[in-house]
Amino acid sequence: MKNQITSNILMIRPVNFNFNEETASNNYYQKVIEDLTPKKAQEQALKEFDVFVEKLKSHGINIIVIEDTPEPYTPDSVFPNNWISFHEDGLVGLYPMFAVSRRGERRPDILNQLASDFEVFDIIDFTEFEVSSQYLEGTGSMILDRPNKIVYAALSERTHAPVLEEFCEKFDYTPISFTANQTVEGNRVPIYHTNVMMCVAEDFAIICAESLDNETEKERIFNSLIKTDKEIIEITEEQVNRFAGNMLQVHNKEGDKFLIMSTSAYQSLEVDQIKKIEKYCPIIHSSLDTIEACGGGSARCMMAEVFLQPKQII
């Protein structure tokens, strides 16, 4: 059976982090911080990134840090999970992204570096869908239940059904697609990424039921989670706005499990929610305030899980 969690995490250390107006057109979690210059945004984001990485490493989690490059200009490079995914059978997925400014994040040298340490057998490239303005932004768009080969995906301007279907065909997954909404200025609008409102761990799932306006879709999701033996831990839309859905379960080299999130997400949780999570694993949280506000993403978005098999040293 395939593993749901890993101890190998790819993270990209930013050099040009900043508010991206192009992505803000449908990422309503991005905020303009008054008097925050691009230079200051980068400085603060870099400090948050480094503290976060050191905290994860101190718990024995293997973090593969790759430096971003000044060119091309990629203000969102700190979120690599949107352009690449790695799988136990040696497959790698490359994904079509909504924002033109983000497509330069797909760096062959990063893949080459990983391929020197891990077994890569094939690269499945979905980026041709960008020509027809159809997108699937990796494990931002998709929540993968890897052992059960189920993918949960909230359809949006960043997540289109034809690309999802192609992914499921190539990787042999069953899709459960739906619409997840948030309230913006009194209107219900699609949430841009599934991983903002949902997290699937080994034995539990965190989900914002308030964002599921379609009762039939909600029932299908909950039935699937129950059938796959996940304890369902519900969060509110207000907690989603604090990135409480943007979490990732990992394990360290000794096999100890942790749920990773931002400090903002952790502080939004109720005591009973924390107790339910900590039945399964401790929580690690770190302050990501600048990255969350300017980038509209949080801890989970910053981590691309590497499920590839390490190469044998001869």
C-alpha positions as CSV (number, residue, x, y, z in Angstrom):
1,M,0.0,0.0,0.0
2,K,1.2,3.5,-0.8
3,N,2.1,5.9,2.0
4,Q,0.0,9.0,2.8
5,I,2.8,10.9,4.4
6,T,6.5,11.3,3.9
7,S,9.6,12.7,5.7
8,N,11.1,14.3,2.5
9,I,9.9,17.8,1.8
10,L,10.9,20.2,-1.0
11,M,10.9,23.9,-0.1
12,I,12.0,26.9,-2.2
13,R,13.8,29.7,-0.4
14,P,12.5,33.0,-2.0
15,V,14.5,35.9,-3.4
16,N,11.7,38.1,-4.8
17,F,8.7,37.4,-2.6
18,N,6.0,40.0,-3.0
19,F,2.3,40.7,-3.4
20,N,1.3,39.4,-6.9
21,E,-1.6,41.3,-8.4
22,E,-2.1,38.7,-11.1
23,T,-2.9,35.9,-8.6
24,A,-4.9,38.3,-6.4
25,S,-7.6,38.3,-9.1
26,N,-9.1,35.1,-7.7
27,N,-7.1,34.5,-4.5
28,Y,-9.1,36.4,-2.0
29,Y,-6.8,35.6,0.9
30,Q,-4.1,37.9,-0.4
31,K,-4.0,41.3,1.4
32,V,-2.2,44.5,0.6
33,I,-0.1,45.5,3.7
34,E,0.2,49.3,3.9
35,D,3.7,50.7,3.7
36,L,5.3,47.3,3.1
37,T,7.8,47.8,0.3
38,P,8.8,44.9,-1.9
39,K,12.3,44.9,-0.2
40,K,10.7,44.7,3.2
41,A,8.2,42.0,2.1
42,Q,11.1,39.8,0.8
43,E,13.1,40.4,4.0
44,Q,10.2,39.4,6.3
45,A,9.2,36.4,4.1
46,L,12.8,35.2,4.1
47,K,13.0,35.4,7.9
48,E,9.7,33.5,8.3
49,F,10.8,30.9,5.8
50,D,14.2,30.3,7.5
51,V,12.6,30.0,11.0
52,F,10.0,27.6,9.6
53,V,12.6,25.4,8.0
54,E,14.8,25.3,11.1
55,K,11.8,24.4,13.2
56,L,10.9,21.5,10.9
57,K,14.5,20.3,10.8
58,S,14.8,20.4,14.6
59,H,12.0,17.7,14.6
60,G,14.0,15.4,12.3
61,I,12.0,16.2,9.1
62,N,14.2,16.1,6.0
63,I,13.8,19.5,4.3
64,I,15.3,19.8,0.8
65,V,15.8,23.6,0.5
66,I,16.5,25.0,-3.0
67,E,17.3,28.6,-3.5
68,D,15.1,30.6,-5.9
69,T,16.8,32.5,-8.7
70,P,16.4,36.3,-9.3
71,E,15.4,35.6,-12.9
72,P,12.8,34.9,-14.0
73,Y,10.8,37.1,-11.6
74,T,8.7,34.7,-9.5
75,P,7.1,36.4,-6.5
76,D,5.3,33.2,-5.5
77,S,8.1,30.6,-5.8
78,V,7.8,29.9,-2.1
79,F,4.7,27.8,-3.0
80,P,6.2,24.9,-5.1
81,N,3.4,22.4,-4.5
82,N,1.4,24.1,-7.2
83,W,3.7,23.2,-10.1
84,I,5.1,19.8,-9.2
85,S,4.1,16.6,-7.4
86,F,6.2,13.5,-6.7
87,H,5.0,9.9,-6.4
88,E,6.2,6.6,-4.9
89,D,6.3,4.8,-8.3
90,G,8.9,7.3,-9.6
91,L,6.4,9.5,-11.5
92,V,6.5,13.3,-11.4
93,G,3.7,15.6,-12.4
94,L,4.1,19.1,-13.9
95,Y,1.1,21.3,-13.8
96,P,-0.6,24.1,-15.7
97,M,-0.9,27.3,-13.7
98,F,-3.3,30.2,-14.0
99,A,-0.9,33.1,-13.5
100,V,1.7,33.6,-16.3
101,S,4.0,35.1,-13.7
102,R,4.1,31.7,-11.9
103,R,5.0,29.5,-14.8
104,G,8.7,30.4,-14.5
105,E,8.7,28.6,-11.2
106,R,8.9,25.3,-13.2
107,R,12.6,24.9,-13.2
108,P,14.2,21.8,-14.9
109,D,17.3,22.3,-12.7
110,I,15.2,21.6,-9.6
111,L,14.0,18.3,-11.1
112,N,17.5,17.4,-12.2
113,Q,18.8,18.0,-8.6
114,L,16.1,15.8,-7.1
115,A,16.7,13.1,-9.8
116,S,20.3,12.9,-8.7
117,D,19.2,11.7,-5.3
118,F,15.8,10.0,-6.0
119,E,14.5,7.5,-8.6
120,V,12.6,9.4,-11.3
121,F,11.1,7.1,-14.0
122,D,8.8,9.4,-15.9
123,I,7.6,13.0,-16.0
124,I,3.9,13.5,-16.8
125,D,3.5,17.0,-18.2
126,F,0.1,18.6,-18.1
127,T,1.3,22.1,-18.9
128,E,0.0,22.0,-22.5
129,F,-3.5,22.8,-21.0
130,E,-2.3,26.4,-20.5
131,V,-2.8,26.9,-24.2
132,S,-6.5,26.4,-23.7
133,S,-6.6,28.3,-20.4
134,Q,-7.3,25.2,-18.3
135,Y,-5.4,24.7,-15.1
136,L,-4.7,22.2,-12.3
137,E,-2.3,23.6,-9.7
138,G,-0.8,20.5,-8.2
139,T,-1.6,19.6,-4.6
140,G,-3.1,23.1,-4.2
141,S,-5.9,22.1,-6.5
142,M,-5.9,18.4,-5.4
143,I,-6.0,16.7,-2.0
144,L,-4.6,13.3,-2.6
145,D,-5.6,10.3,-0.6
146,R,-2.6,8.3,-1.9
147,P,-3.3,4.8,-0.4
148,N,-6.9,4.8,-1.5
149,K,-6.2,6.5,-4.9
150,I,-8.8,9.2,-4.4
151,V,-8.4,12.9,-5.3
152,Y,-10.6,15.6,-3.8
153,A,-10.7,18.7,-5.9
154,A,-12.7,21.9,-5.6
155,L,-13.3,23.3,-9.1
156,S,-12.4,26.9,-9.7
157,E,-10.5,29.2,-12.0
158,R,-7.4,27.3,-11.0
159,T,-8.9,23.8,-11.1
160,H,-10.6,22.6,-14.3
161,A,-12.3,19.2,-14.7
162,P,-10.7,18.2,-18.0
163,V,-7.2,18.5,-16.5
164,L,-8.3,16.7,-13.4
165,E,-9.7,13.8,-15.5
166,E,-6.4,13.6,-17.3
167,F,-4.5,13.5,-14.1
168,C,-6.8,10.7,-12.8
169,E,-6.3,8.7,-16.0
170,K,-2.5,9.0,-15.9
171,F,-2.1,8.4,-12.2
172,D,-5.0,6.0,-11.7
173,Y,-7.0,8.0,-9.2
174,T,-10.7,8.3,-8.7
175,P,-11.9,12.0,-8.7
176,I,-14.3,13.5,-6.2
177,S,-14.8,17.0,-7.6
178,F,-17.0,19.7,-6.0
179,T,-17.4,23.4,-5.5
180,A,-16.1,25.1,-2.4
181,N,-17.2,28.7,-1.7
182,Q,-16.3,31.6,0.5
183,T,-18.1,34.8,1.3
184,V,-16.4,37.9,-0.3
185,E,-18.2,41.2,0.1
186,G,-21.5,39.4,0.7
187,N,-21.2,37.1,-2.3
188,R,-20.4,33.4,-2.5
189,V,-17.3,32.9,-4.7
190,P,-15.2,29.8,-5.4
191,I,-12.2,29.1,-3.1
192,Y,-9.2,29.2,-5.4
193,H,-7.4,26.1,-4.0
194,T,-8.8,23.0,-2.3
195,N,-5.9,22.8,0.2
196,V,-7.2,26.0,1.8
197,M,-10.3,24.3,3.1
198,M,-9.3,20.6,3.3
199,C,-6.5,18.4,4.6
200,V,-6.3,14.6,4.5
201,A,-3.9,12.9,6.9
202,E,-3.4,9.2,7.6
203,D,-6.2,8.7,10.0
204,F,-8.2,12.0,10.0
205,A,-9.4,14.7,7.6
206,I,-9.8,18.4,8.3
207,I,-12.5,20.1,6.3
208,C,-14.6,23.2,6.2
209,A,-18.2,22.0,5.7
210,E,-19.4,25.6,5.7
211,S,-17.8,26.1,2.3
212,L,-19.8,23.2,0.8
213,D,-23.0,24.8,-0.4
214,N,-24.2,21.8,-2.4
215,E,-25.6,19.2,0.0
216,T,-25.2,16.3,-2.5
217,E,-21.5,17.1,-3.0
218,K,-21.0,17.4,0.8
219,E,-22.6,14.0,1.4
220,R,-20.4,12.4,-1.2
221,I,-17.2,13.8,0.3
222,F,-18.2,12.9,3.9
223,N,-19.2,9.4,2.8
224,S,-15.9,8.9,1.1
225,L,-13.9,10.1,4.1
226,I,-16.0,7.8,6.4
227,K,-15.5,4.8,4.1
228,T,-11.8,5.3,4.1
229,D,-11.7,5.4,7.9
230,K,-10.9,9.1,8.4
231,E,-12.1,10.9,11.5
232,I,-13.6,14.1,10.3
233,I,-12.6,17.3,12.1
234,E,-14.6,20.2,10.9
235,I,-13.4,23.8,10.8
236,T,-15.3,27.0,10.2
237,E,-15.0,29.5,7.3
238,E,-13.6,32.0,9.8
239,Q,-10.8,29.5,10.6
240,V,-10.2,28.9,6.9
241,N,-9.6,32.7,6.6
242,R,-6.8,32.1,9.2
243,F,-5.4,29.2,7.0
244,A,-6.6,26.5,9.4
245,G,-7.3,24.2,6.4
246,N,-3.8,24.7,5.0
247,M,-2.1,21.9,6.9
248,L,0.1,18.9,6.1
249,Q,0.9,15.8,8.0
250,V,4.5,14.5,7.8
251,H,6.7,12.1,9.6
252,N,10.4,12.4,10.6
253,K,13.3,10.0,10.1
254,E,12.2,8.0,13.2
255,G,8.6,7.7,12.0
256,D,7.2,10.2,14.4
257,K,4.2,12.0,12.9
258,F,3.4,15.7,13.0
259,L,0.7,18.1,11.6
260,I,2.3,21.2,10.2
261,M,0.5,24.6,10.1
262,S,1.0,28.3,10.6
263,T,0.8,30.0,14.0
264,S,-2.2,31.9,12.7
265,A,-4.0,28.6,11.9
266,Y,-3.1,27.1,15.3
267,Q,-4.3,30.1,17.2
268,S,-7.7,30.0,15.4
269,L,-8.4,26.4,16.5
270,E,-10.7,25.6,19.4
271,V,-9.4,23.5,22.3
272,D,-11.5,20.5,21.3
273,Q,-10.2,20.7,17.7
274,I,-6.6,20.6,18.9
275,K,-7.4,17.6,21.2
276,K,-8.8,15.7,18.2
277,I,-5.7,16.4,16.1
278,E,-3.3,15.6,19.0
279,K,-4.9,12.2,19.5
280,Y,-3.0,11.3,16.3
281,C,0.1,13.5,16.3
282,P,1.6,16.6,17.8
283,I,1.3,20.0,16.0
284,I,4.2,22.1,14.7
285,H,3.4,25.7,13.9
286,S,5.4,28.7,12.9
287,S,4.6,32.3,12.2
288,L,4.0,33.0,8.5
289,D,2.1,36.3,8.7
290,T,3.8,38.1,5.8
291,I,3.8,35.1,3.5
292,E,0.1,34.5,4.3
293,A,-1.0,38.1,3.8
294,C,1.0,38.9,0.6
295,G,1.0,35.4,-0.9
296,G,-2.4,34.2,0.1
297,G,-1.0,30.8,1.0
298,S,0.4,29.1,4.1
299,A,2.4,26.2,5.5
300,R,1.0,23.4,3.3
301,C,1.5,25.5,0.1
302,M,5.2,25.9,1.0
303,M,5.8,22.1,1.1
304,A,6.0,19.8,-1.8
305,E,6.1,16.2,-0.6
306,V,8.8,14.0,-2.2
307,F,7.5,10.4,-2.3
308,L,10.2,9.3,-4.8
309,Q,12.4,6.4,-3.6
310,P,16.0,7.4,-2.7
311,K,18.7,6.1,-5.0
312,Q,20.7,3.2,-3.6
313,I,24.3,4.2,-2.8
314,I,26.6,1.6,-4.4
